[in-house]
Amino acid sequence: MQTPPRRHNPSGSRGLRPRTSSLVVGSLLGTASCPGQLPPRFSSVARKTLLRGPRAFVTTLLAQIVPAIVAALLLCSSSNLVAQDPSARLKTARDHMANQRLDRAEKEVQKILATDPASVEAWKLSGEIRLRMADLEGALLAWIEASRLDPDSADLLVSIGDLLIRRNDRLDEALAVFDRALVLEPGNARVLVSKGSIHERREQWTEAAEAYRAAILIDPNLVRARSSLGAVLFKIGSFNEASLELRKAIELSPRDLRSHVF
């Protein structure tokens, strides 16, 4: 039986088998932690040079493949730094929320909190996202944590109070939160309107009217304060004053249907 002649190897050394070349190339390309960053042509170059022999492969390795892998690693490293930047993640989360991708927005926020659990902005945004998802309890817990980290924020306290007043069994807590907010910002008309709404729900008409009047003194153009005061005045029989307040509310916002409800 005649032995088939060996193929001539111009490099003078024995070439590597295709399977071996694939494994070596795969190992080298696997060192880059960002898939897809290395141009595909380098894989083809590596395979061809491996088949030509170790010497040719080493030459190509030093000249083309290693620099390409190093460049890919550097590019990947900078990409990861950008991706892990909290401000970039917050922006991404807000973009997702704006496009109604709420699950993805919350995942971005949780990534921030995993590395920085003291991020007030992340907790605030988490509350906003959960509120959009109709997860009132989740939103409340997120804002309570944000308020714990930033106790001087009246806006956070107002947001917490506005969630609490949605439940009749937590109105006392809401009042306490609004009182804390007024200590921080005595001139916050929104807080006074919220306090008035609690008194109104409890049919405490005098206290409700006082809160709404105090809000109007701070901001005479606050439609909700005037319309709410008008509604309360009607309930206690002060019809002339009630009509005056409701008329002013309509003048301020003629398209706001809430101003016409009394």
Secondary structure by P-SEA (a helix, b strand, c coil): ccccccccccccbbbbcaaaaaaaaaaaaacccccccccaaaaaaaaaaaaacaaaaaaaaaccaaaaaaaaaaaaaaaaaaaacaaaaaaaaaaaaaacaaaaaaaaaaaaaacccccaaaaaaaaaaaaaacaaaaaaaaaaaaaaaccccaaaaaaaaaaaacccccaaaaaaaaaaaaaaccccaaaaaaaaaaaaaacaaaaaaaaaaaaaaaccccaaaaaaaaaaaaaacaaaaaaaaaaaaaaacccccccccc
